[in-house]
């Protein structure tokens, strides 16, 4: 499925959503001579600026509304990942038999040669995506990270020249409308229920994740988590070669508890203590990234390449908002894990803590219970500060196992409470298990606010 096959130059392509990916795909389509209509129901300074930029390129733009009559005449509808399937223009397109494609699906048709490693999973995919690109560059290959990590694939497709390698993070939303994806290597980090505010069931969410394997054949290569039973079930009958990683047993990539080394494809790669990332989950991410790079090409498995990969791992630093150590002030560590927007990712963060912890939980509820955090909280957390729209649910679910302070939607107050509760030798962890949209525009803004307040008072 490509725009070239479906849409004549006289037809129009409708782009729904004016966030970064919507802007990028509209620009890409205009660059290649397509007629484009773009719209966004949100009216804000950002969408207004984007509209001005697109209009200057000849795109027809509506802000604050969608012209459904115009959508009905479109030859193709392109959706941004932030637009839910229930949004009126998408529902309208389905009712009228108009093909819906993701921004990634469109961009794939304008890539001329880059080799793609695609990464998905519930947690760890962004760090793994960034690390794969970093490792490729560490063995002197031209590589970029793109997709759900922040840079739309359409931006990469507009570059001249295009990079040789792309590490492509794919969300479940993007996979849903990207039927032609066929990566050189596909990576599935893990699976647990998520986005239950958008999916009716966890099985629906998993079904979108499984689309990573839609075009699998005997030549495909997959890197998968052998410790995750849901992953193992999903890939059991998938065609191609599977490279497994594990934290608990021998595998293609595993952490050897006796020697303290990371073992990849049968040989030691580096010492666990040389990995500059917090938490056991980042050992898993590192194993997944290393296997993906090595599986992508046999030349990446030479002794010289292994040394380059090990050196690159040692120089990698945690991404902002992902178990990011903001600093230590008065003997208290302040750790920003604002990207943890679901219960499973917060559980991973808690399990990785090495000090008694004051945990900041809250934001907009996403449909998950917080009781699965109970065991981890009992072991590592001295107090939970629950805030935002989800505060009452968090308090109800966790008060049987931990001291919970319930606050409102004043984040300054949340930080003051955290500072009062934490003592030297302890840690404050922002790992919300919720979306940010009740108080902030995105998780980045939430994390930046945490960082600013921690440093200011530190």
C-alpha positions in Angstrom: 0.0 0.0 0.0 1.5 3.3 -1.1 0.2 6.8 -1.8 1.5 6.4 -5.3 -0.7 3.4 -5.9 -3.9 4.7 -4.3 -3.9 8.4 -5.0 -3.7 10.2 -8.4 -2.0 13.6 -8.5 -5.4 15.2 -8.9 -6.8 13.6 -5.7 -6.2 15.0 -2.2 -4.6 13.4 0.8 -6.1 14.3 4.2 -3.7 14.6 7.1 -5.4 14.4 10.5 -3.5 16.0 13.4 -1.0 18.9 13.3 1.5 17.6 15.9 5.1 17.0 14.7 4.3 13.9 12.7 1.3 15.4 11.0 3.3 18.5 10.0 6.2 16.3 8.7 4.1 14.0 6.6 2.2 17.0 5.1 5.5 18.6 4.1 6.8 15.3 2.7 3.7 14.8 0.6 3.8 18.4 -0.7 7.5 17.9 -1.6 6.5 15.1 -3.8 3.7 17.0 -5.5 0.6 15.7 -3.7 -2.5 17.9 -2.9 -2.8 17.9 0.9 -5.5 19.0 3.3 -4.5 19.0 7.0 -6.7 19.6 10.0 -6.6 19.5 13.8 -9.5 20.0 16.2 -7.2 21.6 18.7 -6.7 25.3 18.5 -3.4 26.5 20.1 -0.4 28.6 19.4 1.5 25.5 18.3 -1.2 24.4 15.8 -1.6 27.9 14.6 2.2 28.2 13.9 2.1 24.8 12.1 -0.9 25.9 10.0 1.0 29.0 8.9 4.0 27.0 7.9 2.0 24.4 6.0 -0.1 27.0 4.2 3.1 28.6 3.0 3.9 25.3 1.3 0.5 25.1 -0.4 -1.3 22.9 2.1 -4.9 23.7 2.8 -5.3 23.8 6.6 -8.2 23.9 9.1 -7.5 24.5 12.8 -10.2 24.0 15.4 -12.3 21.8 13.1 -12.2 18.9 10.6 -14.0 19.4 7.2 -15.7 16.0 7.0 -17.0 16.7 3.5 -13.4 17.3 2.4 -12.2 14.1 4.2 -14.9 12.2 2.3 -13.4 13.2 -1.0 -9.9 12.3 0.0 -8.0 9.4 -1.7 -6.1 8.6 1.5 -6.4 9.7 5.1 -3.1 9.9 7.1 -3.3 9.9 10.9 -0.9 11.0 13.6 -0.4 8.5 16.5 -2.0 10.9 19.0 -5.3 10.8 17.2 -7.6 8.1 18.6 -9.3 5.7 16.2 -12.7 7.0 17.5 -11.9 10.6 16.3 -14.6 11.7 13.9 -12.5 12.1 10.7 -11.1 8.6 11.2 -14.4 7.0 12.0 -15.9 8.9 9.0 -13.1 7.6 6.7 -13.7 4.0 7.8 -17.5 4.4 7.2 -16.8 5.7 3.7 -14.2 3.0 2.8 -11.3 5.4 2.7 -7.9 3.9 3.4 -6.2 5.1 6.6 -2.4 5.1 6.9 0.0 6.1 9.6 2.6 8.8 9.0 5.2 6.0 9.2 3.4 4.1 6.4 3.5 7.1 4.1 7.2 7.8 4.9 8.3 4.2 4.2 7.4 4.8 0.5 9.8 7.7 0.2 12.8 5.9 1.8 15.4 4.9 -0.8 17.8 2.5 0.7 18.0 2.9 4.5 18.0 -0.3 6.5 15.4 -0.3 9.3 15.6 -1.9 12.7 12.1 -1.6 14.2 11.5 -1.6 18.0 8.2 -2.0 19.9 7.1 -3.2 23.4 5.3 -1.8 26.4 8.4 -0.5 28.2 12.0 0.2 27.3 11.4 0.8 23.6 12.6 4.4 23.5 15.8 3.7 25.4 16.4 0.6 23.2 15.8 2.6 20.0 18.2 5.3 21.1 20.8 2.7 22.1 20.6 0.8 18.8 21.3 4.0 16.9 24.1 4.9 19.3 25.7 1.4 18.9 25.5 1.6 15.1 27.3 4.9 15.2 29.8 3.3 17.5 30.8 1.0 14.7 31.1 3.9 12.3 27.8 3.5 10.5 25.5 6.4 9.6 22.4 5.9 11.8 19.5 7.9 13.2 16.7 7.2 15.6 13.1 8.0 14.4 9.5 7.3 14.9 7.8 7.4 18.3 11.1 8.5 19.9 10.4 12.0 18.7 11.7 12.5 15.1 9.0 11.6 12.6 10.1 9.2 9.9 8.8 11.7 7.3 11.5 14.1 8.5 14.1 11.5 7.7 12.5 10.7 4.3 13.0 14.4 3.4 16.7 14.4 4.0 19.2 14.4 1.2 21.0 12.2 1.4 19.1 9.7 3.6 20.9 7.8 6.3 22.1 4.3 5.8 20.4 2.9 9.0 17.3 3.9 10.9 16.4 2.8 14.4 12.6 3.1 14.3 10.5 3.1 17.5 6.9 2.0 16.8 4.0 2.5 19.2 1.0 0.2 19.0 -0.9 3.2 17.5 1.6 3.5 14.7 1.7 -0.3 14.0 -2.1 -0.4 13.7 -1.9 1.6 10.4 1.5 0.6 9.0 0.8 -2.6 7.1 4.0 -2.5 4.9 6.6 -2.4 7.6 9.2 -5.2 7.0 12.3 -4.4 9.1 15.8 -5.9 8.7 15.4 -6.7 12.4 12.4 -6.3 14.7 12.7 -6.0 18.4 9.9 -6.8 21.0 11.1 -5.6 24.4 8.2 -6.8 26.6 4.4 -6.8 26.9 2.0 -5.8 29.6 -1.5 -4.2 29.6 -1.3 -0.5 28.6 -3.4 2.2 26.9 -6.6 0.7 28.3 -8.1 4.2 28.0 -7.8 3.7 24.2 -8.1 -0.1 23.8 -11.2 -2.0 25.1 -9.0 -5.0 26.2 -5.4 -5.9 26.7 -5.8 -8.4 23.8 -6.6 -5.6 21.4 -3.5 -3.8 22.5 -1.4 -6.9 22.0 -2.9 -7.5 18.6 -1.5 -4.1 17.4 1.9 -5.0 18.8 1.8 -8.3 16.9 1.5 -6.3 13.7 5.3 -5.9 13.9 5.5 -9.5 12.6 2.9 -9.1 9.8 5.4 -9.5 7.0 7.6 -12.1 8.6 9.3 -14.6 6.4 12.1 -17.1 6.6 14.7 -14.4 6.2 13.3 -12.2 9.0 15.3 -11.6 12.2 13.6 -10.9 15.5 15.0 -10.0 19.0 12.6 -11.0 21.7 12.4 -11.2 25.5 12.6 -14.8 26.6 11.6 -13.8 30.2 8.2 -12.5 29.1 5.6 -15.2 28.7 3.3 -13.0 26.7 6.1 -12.3 24.3 7.1 -15.9 24.0 3.5 -16.9 23.2 3.2 -14.1 20.6 6.3 -15.1 18.6 6.0 -18.8 18.9 4.8 -19.3 15.4 6.4 -16.3 13.7 8.6 -17.1 10.7 12.3 -16.1 10.8 15.2 -16.4 13.2 14.6 -15.4 16.8 17.4 -14.0 19.0 16.4 -14.2 22.6 17.6 -12.2 25.6 17.1 -13.0 29.3 18.0 -11.8 32.7 17.4 -15.2 34.3 18.9 -17.8 32.1 21.3 -18.5 29.3 20.1 -17.1 25.9 21.5 -15.4 22.8 22.0 -12.4 25.1 22.0 -12.8 28.9 23.5 -11.5 32.1 25.7 -14.0 33.7 25.2 -13.7 37.5 28.4 -15.6 38.3 30.8 -13.7 36.2 28.9 -10.4 36.3 29.3 -10.1 32.5 26.9 -9.5 29.7 27.2 -12.5 27.3 26.1 -12.0 23.7 26.1 -14.7 21.0 28.2 -16.9 23.1 31.0 -14.5 24.2 31.5 -11.9 26.9 30.8 -8.3 25.8 31.4 -6.2 29.0 31.0 -6.2 32.7 27.6 -5.3 34.2 29.3 -2.7 36.3 30.5 -0.9 33.1 26.9 -0.2 32.0 26.1 3.4 32.9 22.3 3.0 33.3 20.1 2.5 36.4 18.0 -0.7 36.9 18.0 -4.3 35.7 15.5 -3.4 33.0 18.3 -1.4 31.3 20.4 -4.5 31.3 17.6 -6.1 29.3 17.4 -3.1 27.0 21.2 -3.2 26.4 21.1 -6.9 25.6 18.1 -6.3 23.2 19.9 -3.4 21.5 23.2 -5.3 21.1 21.5 -8.4 19.6 19.6 -6.2 17.2 22.7 -4.6 15.9 24.6 -7.9 15.6 21.6 -9.6 14.0 21.3 -6.9 11.4 24.5 -7.8 9.6 27.2 -10.5 10.1 29.9 -7.8 9.8 28.6 -6.4 13.1 29.6 -9.6 14.8 33.4 -9.4 14.2 35.8 -8.9 17.1 36.4 -5.4 16.0 32.7 -4.6 15.9 32.1 -6.2 19.3 34.8 -3.9 20.8 33.1 -0.9 19.1 29.7 -1.9 20.5 31.1 -2.4 24.0 32.8 1.0 23.9 29.6 2.7 22.7 27.6 1.1 25.5 29.9 2.5 28.1 29.4 6.0 26.6 25.6 5.9 26.5 23.6 8.0 29.0 20.0 7.6 30.1 17.5 9.6 28.2 15.6 12.5 29.8 12.6 11.4 31.8 13.6 7.8 31.9 15.1 7.0 35.3 17.1 10.1 34.9 19.2 11.0 37.9 18.6 14.7 38.2 21.0 15.1 41.1 21.7 14.4 44.7 20.9 17.2 47.1 21.3 17.0 50.9 22.0 13.3 50.5 18.7 12.7 48.7 18.6 11.4 45.1 16.0 12.9 42.8 15.1 10.6 39.9 13.0 11.7 37.0 11.0 8.8 35.4 8.2 10.9 34.0 8.0 8.7 30.9 6.6 5.9 33.1 3.0 6.4 32.1 1.8 2.9 32.9 1.8 0.6 35.9 4.2 -1.9 34.5 6.9 0.7 33.8 6.5 2.1 37.2 6.9 -1.3 38.7 10.2 -1.7 36.8 11.4 1.6 38.1 10.6 0.8 41.7 12.3 -2.6 41.5 15.4 -0.8 40.3 15.6 1.5 43.3 18.5 0.9 45.7 17.4 3.3 48.5 14.3 3.8 50.6 12.1 5.8 48.2 9.4 8.5 48.3 7.3 7.7 45.2 5.3 10.3 43.3 2.3 8.7 41.6 -0.4 10.4 39.8 -1.9 12.2 36.8 -4.7 11.1 34.5 -5.9 7.6 35.1 -5.5 5.2 32.2 -7.8 2.4 33.3 -5.3 0.2 35.2 -5.5 -0.8 38.8 -2.5 0.2 40.9 -2.6 -2.9 43.1 0.0 -4.7 40.9 2.5 -2.2 42.4 1.9 -3.4 46.0 4.7 -6.0 46.3 7.3 -3.6 44.8 6.1 -0.7 46.9 6.2 -2.8 50.1 9.9 -3.7 49.4 11.2 -0.3 48.3 8.8 2.6 49.1 8.5 4.4 52.4 5.7 6.8 51.3 3.6 7.4 48.2 2.5 10.9 47.3 -0.6 10.6 45.2 -1.7 13.6 43.1 -3.8 14.6 40.2 -7.0 13.1 38.9 -5.9 9.6 39.8 -5.0 10.4 43.4 -8.1 8.9 45.0 -7.8 5.6 43.1 -4.1 5.3 43.9 -4.8 6.0 47.6 -7.6 3.3 47.6 -5.4 0.7 45.9 -2.1 1.3 47.9 -3.1 2.4 51.4 -3.3 -1.2 52.6 0.5 -1.6 52.0 2.1 1.9 52.4 1.7 5.3 53.8 -0.1 7.4 51.1 -0.4 11.2 51.2 -3.2 12.3 48.9 -2.8 15.7 47.3 -4.5 17.7 44.5 -3.2 19.1 41.2 -0.6 21.6 42.6 2.7 20.1 41.5 4.7 22.6 43.6 2.9 21.2 46.7 3.7 17.7 45.6 7.4 18.5 45.5 7.3 20.2 48.8 5.7 17.1 50.3 8.4 14.9 48.7 11.2 17.1 50.1 9.7 17.0 53.6 9.4 13.2 53.5 12.8 12.3 52.1 15.9 12.1 54.4 19.6 11.7 53.6 20.3 8.3 52.1 16.9 8.1 50.5 15.5 8.9 47.1 12.5 10.7 45.5 11.2 9.0 42.4 8.8 10.6 40.0 7.4 7.5 38.2 3.7 8.5 37.8 2.1 5.4 36.2 -0.4 7.8 34.6 -0.6 10.1 31.7 0.3 13.8 32.2 -2.7 15.4 30.5 -4.6 16.5 33.6 -1.8 18.9 34.7 0.7 19.1 31.9 0.7 19.1 28.1 3.0 16.0 27.9 5.3 13.8 30.0 8.3 16.0 29.0 6.8 19.1 30.6 6.0 17.1 33.7 9.6 15.9 33.9 11.1 19.3 33.2 9.0 20.7 36.0 10.2 18.0 38.4 13.8 18.7 37.4 13.5 22.4 37.8 11.9 22.2 41.2 14.4 19.6 42.4 17.4 21.6 41.3 16.0 24.9 42.5 15.5 23.8 46.1 18.6 21.6 46.0 
